[in-house]
């Protein structure tokens, strides 16, 4: 059985992947055919027309050939630009909150908060596609990746060589992102599947505010 601390560290890496650029390749959500619009057209429309959203996610990180995947589940919410909340509920509680200026990583079990400036974190990251501005082409080269498992797929390759990951693959259906895969330079793959996604939801501003819990260690990067 894997010790608890390494497993928490894996979840922390999964959180940091969203804003710092680690990596992933493929998992697929079930569904019906994607329809007439291409994956890129669906993503552009989603980014342009979705000012806020909330939903649930599952996360799977593939450790290597023949090794079991690490899994987690939770919920998320965002309000463009640059405000989002990503909560891991199982197997360990972890939280990432961005308030538009800073992003906070909170490990409940370790009682530790890490904070960094959002401008230094979002950039050409996986989170930038879902939660950032609408200028996708500035940071990513987008190409169609065909259809599989009822989804229309696209590849988003960062234009910067310092992004920290090789590529993102996004699966779209009915104008909504259903899956996102990130692949890093070390061949690690993390897959996110999204569900119960509610577009342009009314989300209280307090959801994007973070108060350091009493007794937690604060680390600034």
C-alpha positions in Angstrom: 0.0 0.0 0.0 1.3 3.4 -0.9 2.2 5.7 2.1 -0.2 8.6 2.7 2.3 11.4 2.2 3.4 10.4 -1.3 -0.2 10.2 -2.3 -0.9 13.7 -1.0 2.2 14.9 -2.9 0.8 13.4 -6.1 -2.5 15.3 -5.6 -0.5 18.5 -5.0 1.3 17.9 -8.3 -2.1 17.5 -10.0 -3.2 20.9 -8.6 0.0 22.6 -9.7 -0.2 21.0 -13.1 -3.3 23.2 -13.8 -1.4 26.4 -13.3 2.3 25.5 -13.5 2.3 23.1 -16.4 3.1 19.5 -15.6 1.5 17.0 -18.1 -1.1 14.4 -19.5 -2.4 12.2 -22.4 -5.7 10.4 -23.0 -8.9 9.5 -21.2 -12.3 9.6 -22.8 -15.8 10.5 -21.5 -18.8 8.6 -22.9 -21.2 10.4 -25.1 -22.9 11.0 -28.4 -21.4 12.4 -31.5 -19.9 15.8 -31.3 -22.1 17.5 -34.0 -21.3 19.7 -36.9 -18.9 22.1 -35.2 -15.2 21.2 -35.0 -13.5 20.9 -31.6 -11.7 24.2 -32.1 -14.9 26.0 -33.0 -16.6 24.6 -29.9 -13.7 25.6 -27.6 -13.6 29.1 -29.1 -17.3 29.6 -28.5 -17.1 28.1 -25.0 -14.3 30.5 -24.1 -16.0 33.6 -25.7 -19.5 32.9 -24.3 -18.8 31.4 -20.9 -18.1 34.0 -18.2 -18.5 31.7 -15.3 -19.2 28.0 -14.7 -19.2 25.3 -12.1 -19.1 21.5 -12.2 -17.4 18.3 -11.0 -14.3 16.6 -12.1 -12.4 13.3 -11.8 -8.7 13.2 -12.2 -6.4 10.2 -13.1 -2.7 10.3 -13.3 -0.9 7.5 -15.1 2.4 6.7 -13.3 3.9 4.5 -16.0 3.4 1.3 -18.0 1.9 -1.5 -15.9 1.4 0.8 -12.9 -2.0 1.7 -11.4 -3.4 5.1 -12.0 -3.8 7.6 -9.2 -7.4 8.9 -8.9 -9.2 11.8 -7.3 -12.5 13.6 -7.6 -13.8 17.0 -6.7 -15.6 20.1 -7.8 -14.7 23.4 -9.4 -16.0 26.9 -10.2 -14.6 29.8 -12.2 -15.3 33.4 -13.2 -13.3 34.9 -16.0 -10.7 36.3 -16.0 -8.5 34.5 -13.5 -10.8 33.6 -10.6 -11.3 30.0 -9.9 -11.7 27.4 -7.2 -10.6 23.8 -7.6 -11.4 21.4 -4.7 -10.2 17.9 -4.4 -12.6 16.0 -2.1 -11.3 12.5 -2.4 -9.0 10.7 -1.4 -7.5 13.7 0.4 -8.8 17.2 0.7 -6.8 19.8 -1.2 -7.8 23.2 -2.4 -6.6 25.7 -5.0 -8.2 29.2 -5.1 -7.3 32.1 -7.5 -8.7 35.5 -6.6 -7.6 37.3 -9.8 -4.2 38.4 -8.3 -2.9 35.4 -6.4 -3.3 31.7 -6.4 -3.4 29.7 -3.2 -2.6 26.0 -2.8 -4.0 24.5 0.5 -3.1 21.0 1.7 -5.5 20.3 4.5 -3.7 17.3 6.0 -0.3 19.1 5.9 -1.8 22.4 7.2 0.3 24.2 4.6 -0.6 27.1 2.2 1.5 28.0 -0.8 0.8 31.3 -2.5 2.2 32.8 -5.7 1.2 35.6 -8.0 -1.4 34.6 -10.6 0.4 36.4 -13.4 3.4 34.2 -12.8 1.3 31.0 -12.7 -1.5 31.1 -15.3 0.4 32.0 -18.5 0.2 29.2 -21.1 -1.1 26.6 -18.7 -4.0 24.2 -18.8 -5.9 26.5 -16.4 -5.5 29.4 -18.8 -7.7 27.6 -21.4 -10.5 27.0 -19.0 -10.3 29.9 -16.6 -8.2 32.6 -18.3 -8.8 35.2 -21.0 -10.2 34.5 -24.4 -7.0 35.1 -26.3 -6.2 31.4 -26.9 -4.0 31.9 -30.0 -1.6 34.1 -28.2 -0.3 31.2 -26.0 -1.4 28.1 -27.9 -1.2 26.6 -31.4 -4.5 24.8 -31.9 -5.0 21.8 -34.2 -7.9 19.4 -34.8 -7.3 15.9 -33.4 -10.3 14.0 -34.8 -13.2 12.2 -33.1 -13.0 9.4 -30.6 -15.5 8.0 -28.1 -18.2 10.5 -28.9 -16.0 13.5 -28.5 -14.4 16.0 -30.9 -10.7 16.4 -29.9 -8.2 19.2 -30.3 -4.5 19.6 -29.4 -3.3 22.8 -27.8 0.5 23.1 -28.0 2.1 25.9 -25.9 4.0 28.5 -28.0 6.4 29.0 -25.2 9.2 26.5 -24.7 9.1 27.2 -21.0 5.5 26.2 -20.4 6.5 23.1 -18.5 4.4 20.6 -20.5 4.4 19.3 -24.0 0.7 19.4 -25.0 -2.9 19.6 -23.9 -5.7 17.5 -25.6 -9.3 18.6 -25.0 -12.4 16.6 -25.8 -15.5 18.7 -26.7 -19.2 17.7 -27.0 -22.2 19.9 -27.5 -20.1 23.0 -27.0 -18.7 21.9 -23.6 -15.3 20.5 -22.5 -15.8 16.9 -21.4 -12.2 15.8 -20.9 -8.7 17.3 -20.8 -5.4 15.5 -21.0 -2.0 17.0 -20.2 1.4 15.4 -21.1 4.6 16.6 -19.6 8.2 16.2 -20.8 8.7 13.2 -18.5 5.9 11.2 -20.2 3.5 11.6 -17.2 -0.1 11.7 -18.2 -3.0 13.3 -16.2 -6.6 13.1 -17.4 -9.5 15.2 -16.2 -13.1 14.3 -17.0 -15.7 17.0 -16.4 -19.4 16.6 -15.4 -22.5 18.5 -14.3 -21.0 21.6 -15.9 -23.3 24.6 -15.5 -22.4 27.6 -17.7 -22.8 31.2 -16.7 -23.8 30.2 -13.2 -24.3 32.9 -10.5 -21.3 32.2 -8.2 -20.8 34.2 -5.0 -17.6 36.3 -5.0 -16.7 34.7 -1.7 -16.0 31.4 -3.4 -12.9 33.0 -4.9 -11.5 34.5 -1.7 -9.1 32.6 0.4 -8.4 33.1 4.1 -5.3 31.3 5.5 -6.6 28.9 8.1 -5.5 29.4 11.7 -2.3 27.4 12.4 -1.5 26.7 8.8 2.1 27.4 7.5 2.3 30.0 4.8 4.9 29.6 2.0 5.3 32.4 -0.6 6.8 31.5 -4.0 
